[in-house]
Amino acid sequence: MKKLILVTSPPACGKTYVSKQLAKNLKHVVYLDKDTLICLSTQIFKVAREEYNRSSRFFEENIRNYEYEAIVALALEALDYDDIVLINAPFTREIRDKTYMDDLKSKLKEKNAALAVIWVETSIEVCRQRMIERNSDRDSWKLAHWDEYIAGCNFDIPSALDDPKIADDLLIFKNSSDAEFQKSLKEIVNILETDK
Protein backbone atom coordinates (compact mmCIF):
# COMPACT_ATOMS: atom_id res chain seq x y z
CA MET A 1 0.00 0.00 0.00
CA LYS A 2 1.18 3.53 -0.76
CA LYS A 3 1.98 5.80 2.15
CA LEU A 4 1.95 9.48 3.04
CA ILE A 5 4.37 10.17 5.88
CA LEU A 6 4.05 13.39 7.87
CA VAL A 7 7.16 14.20 9.91
CA THR A 8 5.86 16.61 12.53
CA SER A 9 6.79 18.44 15.72
CA PRO A 10 7.16 21.98 17.02
CA PRO A 11 9.94 24.03 15.32
CA ALA A 12 13.62 23.17 15.93
CA CYS A 13 12.98 19.60 17.08
CA GLY A 14 15.10 18.39 14.16
CA LYS A 15 12.30 17.63 11.69
CA THR A 16 14.32 18.55 8.61
CA TYR A 17 17.35 16.46 9.50
CA VAL A 18 15.16 13.53 10.60
CA SER A 19 13.03 13.82 7.44
CA LYS A 20 16.03 13.86 5.11
CA GLN A 21 17.66 10.89 6.82
CA LEU A 22 14.41 8.91 6.69
CA ALA A 23 13.97 9.78 2.99
CA LYS A 24 17.54 8.64 2.25
CA ASN A 25 16.92 5.32 4.01
CA LEU A 26 13.51 4.50 2.53
CA LYS A 27 12.95 3.11 -0.96
CA HIS A 28 10.81 4.89 -3.60
CA VAL A 29 10.18 8.09 -1.70
CA VAL A 30 9.32 11.65 -2.76
CA TYR A 31 10.60 14.21 -0.24
CA LEU A 32 8.64 17.47 0.21
CA ASP A 33 9.52 20.29 2.60
CA LYS A 34 6.98 23.01 3.45
CA ASP A 35 9.88 25.43 3.97
CA THR A 36 10.40 25.35 0.18
CA LEU A 37 7.25 27.50 -0.02
CA ILE A 38 8.68 30.20 2.28
CA CYS A 39 10.00 32.18 -0.71
CA LEU A 40 6.38 32.66 -1.82
CA SER A 41 5.27 33.64 1.68
CA THR A 42 8.12 36.14 1.99
CA GLN A 43 6.92 37.79 -1.21
CA ILE A 44 3.38 38.06 0.20
CA PHE A 45 4.73 39.93 3.24
CA LYS A 46 6.69 42.25 0.93
CA VAL A 47 3.81 42.99 -1.45
CA ALA A 48 1.44 43.60 1.49
CA ARG A 49 4.07 45.88 3.11
CA GLU A 50 3.87 43.82 6.30
CA GLU A 51 6.72 43.10 8.70
CA TYR A 52 8.19 39.65 8.05
CA ASN A 53 6.89 37.75 11.07
CA ARG A 54 5.73 34.15 10.72
CA SER A 55 4.15 34.39 14.18
CA SER A 56 1.99 37.41 13.26
CA ARG A 57 -1.75 37.72 12.83
CA PHE A 58 -1.15 38.64 9.16
CA PHE A 59 0.68 35.33 8.61
CA GLU A 60 -2.08 33.40 10.40
CA GLU A 61 -4.86 34.99 8.38
CA ASN A 62 -3.27 35.13 4.93
CA ILE A 63 -0.48 32.59 4.58
CA ARG A 64 -0.25 29.72 7.06
CA ASN A 65 -3.12 27.48 5.98
CA TYR A 66 -2.38 28.04 2.29
CA GLU A 67 1.16 26.74 2.74
CA TYR A 68 -0.29 23.53 4.20
CA GLU A 69 -2.92 23.28 1.48
CA ALA A 70 -0.23 23.60 -1.21
CA ILE A 71 2.18 21.04 0.27
CA VAL A 72 -0.59 18.46 0.82
CA ALA A 73 -1.87 18.96 -2.75
CA LEU A 74 1.67 18.36 -4.06
CA ALA A 75 1.95 15.22 -1.92
CA LEU A 76 -1.37 13.78 -3.08
CA GLU A 77 -0.37 14.36 -6.69
CA ALA A 78 3.06 12.75 -6.13
CA LEU A 79 1.38 9.58 -4.79
CA ASP A 80 0.15 8.95 -8.35
CA TYR A 81 3.79 8.41 -9.34
CA ASP A 82 5.58 6.83 -6.38
CA ASP A 83 4.91 4.60 -3.35
CA ILE A 84 5.89 6.90 -0.49
CA VAL A 85 5.63 10.65 -0.10
CA LEU A 86 7.21 12.23 2.96
CA ILE A 87 6.26 15.77 4.04
CA ASN A 88 8.52 17.68 6.41
CA ALA A 89 6.25 20.27 8.13
CA PRO A 90 5.11 21.04 11.68
CA PHE A 91 1.36 20.27 11.14
CA THR A 92 1.09 21.31 14.80
CA ARG A 93 -2.64 22.12 14.71
CA GLU A 94 -3.67 19.76 11.97
CA ILE A 95 -2.52 16.58 13.70
CA ARG A 96 -4.71 17.45 16.72
CA ASP A 97 -7.74 18.25 14.55
CA LYS A 98 -9.76 15.05 14.09
CA THR A 99 -11.83 16.47 11.22
CA TYR A 100 -8.70 17.51 9.32
CA MET A 101 -7.01 14.16 9.84
CA ASP A 102 -10.13 12.16 8.90
CA ASP A 103 -10.47 14.22 5.71
CA LEU A 104 -6.81 13.61 4.83
CA LYS A 105 -7.20 9.86 5.44
CA SER A 106 -10.28 9.84 3.14
CA LYS A 107 -8.31 11.53 0.36
CA LEU A 108 -5.51 8.99 0.83
CA LYS A 109 -7.93 6.06 0.76
CA GLU A 110 -9.03 7.16 -2.73
CA LYS A 111 -5.38 6.72 -3.78
CA ASN A 112 -5.03 3.36 -2.00
CA ALA A 113 -2.63 5.04 0.43
CA ALA A 114 -2.31 5.10 4.21
CA LEU A 115 -1.13 7.81 6.59
CA ALA A 116 1.87 7.52 8.91
CA VAL A 117 2.66 10.34 11.35
CA ILE A 118 6.18 10.52 12.74
CA TRP A 119 6.37 12.77 15.80
CA VAL A 120 9.88 14.08 16.46
CA GLU A 121 10.27 14.23 20.23
CA THR A 122 12.97 16.60 21.48
CA SER A 123 13.46 18.37 24.81
CA ILE A 124 12.49 22.06 24.87
CA GLU A 125 16.01 23.15 25.90
CA VAL A 126 17.57 21.23 22.99
CA CYS A 127 15.07 22.96 20.65
CA ARG A 128 16.09 26.38 21.97
CA GLN A 129 19.78 25.59 21.46
CA ARG A 130 19.11 24.38 17.90
CA MET A 131 17.20 27.58 17.11
CA ILE A 132 20.13 29.69 18.37
CA GLU A 133 22.60 27.59 16.35
CA ARG A 134 20.66 27.66 13.09
CA ASN A 135 20.42 31.48 13.34
CA SER A 136 17.43 31.80 10.98
CA ASP A 137 15.36 34.96 10.58
CA ARG A 138 12.18 32.89 10.96
CA ASP A 139 13.22 32.27 14.60
CA SER A 140 14.07 35.88 15.54
CA TRP A 141 10.68 36.66 17.06
CA LYS A 142 10.50 33.25 18.78
CA LEU A 143 13.87 33.65 20.50
CA ALA A 144 13.20 37.29 21.45
CA HIS A 145 9.85 36.32 23.00
CA TRP A 146 10.78 32.80 24.13
CA ASP A 147 8.37 32.43 27.08
CA GLU A 148 5.41 33.71 25.05
CA TYR A 149 6.37 31.53 22.08
CA ILE A 150 6.91 28.34 24.08
CA ALA A 151 3.61 28.84 25.95
CA GLY A 152 1.87 28.52 22.59
CA CYS A 153 3.68 25.29 21.60
CA ASN A 154 2.41 21.82 22.36
CA PHE A 155 5.22 19.33 22.88
CA ASP A 156 2.82 16.53 23.89
CA ILE A 157 2.77 13.43 21.68
CA PRO A 158 -0.47 13.50 19.61
CA SER A 159 -1.50 10.12 21.04
CA ALA A 160 -5.11 10.42 19.79
CA LEU A 161 -3.72 9.48 16.35
CA ASP A 162 -2.55 6.08 17.55
CA ASP A 163 -4.64 3.06 16.59
CA PRO A 164 -3.19 -0.01 18.37
CA LYS A 165 -4.20 -2.17 15.37
CA ILE A 166 -1.99 -0.17 12.97
CA ALA A 167 1.78 -0.55 13.44
CA ASP A 168 2.89 2.68 11.77
CA ASP A 169 0.07 5.23 12.11
CA LEU A 170 1.96 7.09 14.87
CA LEU A 171 5.69 6.61 15.36
CA ILE A 172 7.80 8.50 17.91
CA PHE A 173 11.25 9.55 16.74
CA LYS A 174 13.32 10.43 19.81
CA ASN A 175 15.82 13.14 18.88
CA SER A 176 17.38 14.81 21.94
CA SER A 177 20.76 13.14 21.41
CA ASP A 178 22.74 11.39 18.67
CA ALA A 179 22.25 7.99 20.34
CA GLU A 180 18.47 8.50 20.43
CA PHE A 181 18.51 9.61 16.80
CA GLN A 182 20.45 6.54 15.58
CA LYS A 183 18.20 4.12 17.50
CA SER A 184 14.98 5.78 16.29
CA LEU A 185 16.14 5.97 12.67
CA LYS A 186 16.88 2.25 12.55
CA GLU A 187 13.65 1.24 14.30
CA ILE A 188 11.34 3.49 12.26
CA VAL A 189 12.84 2.65 8.86
CA ASN A 190 12.45 -1.02 9.78
CA ILE A 191 8.77 -0.56 10.72
CA LEU A 192 7.96 1.46 7.59
CA GLU A 193 9.73 -0.95 5.23
CA THR A 194 8.28 -4.07 6.88
CA ASP A 195 4.73 -2.73 6.66
CA LYS A 196 4.91 -2.10 2.88
N, C-alpha and C positions, 0 to 999 in steps of 0.2 A: 504494500500500500504506500502511496505517496505521502509525504509528510511536510507540514509547515512547522518550522521550529522558531519560536520566539525566544530570544535571549534577553532577559529583562532584569531590571533592578534599578534602584535609585542611581543618579549620576556618580561617576568615579568609583564604582564598585569593581571595575575591570571588565565591563561588558565587551568592549571592543577587542581587547586582547583575547579574552575567552572565546568570543565569537569567531575570530580569525583562526585560532588554534583548532577549534572544533571543525570549522569548514575545511581546514587543511587535512584533518584526520578522517573525515567522512568521505564516502564515495558518491559521485554524482550529485553535487550540491551547488546551488546558486546562492552566492553571498550578497545580501543587501544591507546597507547601512543607512539609517534615517539621517545621519549627519551629512550624507552626500547632498541632501536637499537644503542644507543650511545656506548655501549660496543664493538660493531663490528667496529664502526668508530674509536674508540680509538686505536684498534688493527691495523687498516690500517695506522694511523699516525706512530705508533711504528715500524711496519714492513718497512715502507717507510723511516724511520729515519727522519721524519719531526716533527717540533715543534707542540705540540698540540694547535691548534688555529682554532676554528670553524668559524672564520671570515677571514681566509687566502685564498689566491688564490688556494692553494693545496686542501683545503676543497671544494671550489667552483667547481673545475674541476674534482675531483675524488670521492667525497662522497655525497655532498648535494642532488643532484637529485635522486641518488640511494636510499637514505633513504626514500624519498617520494614515489618512485616507489614501494619499498617493503611494506610500510605501507598501501598504497592504494590496492595493490594486496591482502594483508591479509584481508582487509576490504571487498573487493568484494567477496572473498571466504567465509567469515563469513556470508554474506547476504544469502547464500544458506541454512543456518542453524538457523537463527534468524531474527526477524522483524526489529530491529534497530541496526546499528553499529555506534558508536561514535568514531571519531578520534580526539585526542588532539595533534595538531601540528600547527605551525605558518602559513603555506601555504601562506606566505606573498606575494610572486610573483604570485603563481598559481591562487589565487582568483582574480587577476587583469588581467589575461591572458584569453581572451575570447575563444581562440582556445582550451586551456587546459580545461577550464570549460565545454565547449560544448562537448568535447571528453569524459570527465568524466560522464556527463549527459547521453550521448549515451550508455556508458557501463552500467550505472544504469538502463536505460530503458529496456535493454535486460534482466535484473533481476527483472523487474516490481518494481523498486525502484525509489524513488525521492531523490533529494539532498536538504538538509537544511544547510545553513551556519549560524553559530552563531558567531558574531563579539564581542569580549570582549573589551569594551571601558573603558579605564583607563587613568587618567591624567599622563603625562610624569613624573612629580615629584614623584607620587606614585610608578610608575614603577622603578624609580631609587632607591627609598627607599627599595622596595621589593628585588631588586637585591643585595643591600648591606646586607640586613637581611638574604637572603638565602645563601650568602657566597659560591657560587659554582664556581669551576674552569672554567666552560664554560663562566662565566661573567667577568673574570679577565681582558681580553683585552678590553671589552666593557666599563667597569668602568674606566680603565686607560686612555682610549681614548674617553671619553663620548661625547664630541662635534662632533667628527668625526663619531662615531657610530650612534648617534641620527640623524645626518644629512642624514644618509642612510636609516632611518626608515620611514615608512609611517603610521601615526596614523589616516589617514582619513578613514571613513567608506567606504567600497567598494560598494557604492550605485548602481553601474552598474549591480550588481547581482539581484537587487530587481525587481520583476515582481509584479505589484499591484494586479494582478489576483490570485497570490499564497500567502496564508497567512503566510507560514513558510519558504520561500526560503531564506530570509535574516532576521535574528533576532538580535537585538542589546541588549547585556547583559551589563548593566552599572555596573561597579565594582570598583569605586574609594572609596567607603565607605561600611560599613556593611549594612546600611539601603538600599543603592542602590542594593547591592548584594541580600538581602532577597526579595526585591520587584521584581527584574528581574528573580530570580529563580522561584518564584511562577508563574509569568506571562508566562514565556517561557515553563515551564513544562505543563502548562494548554493548551497553543497553540499546542504544539507537541502532547499531548495526545488526544486533541479534533479532530485534523486533521486525526488521524489514522483510 
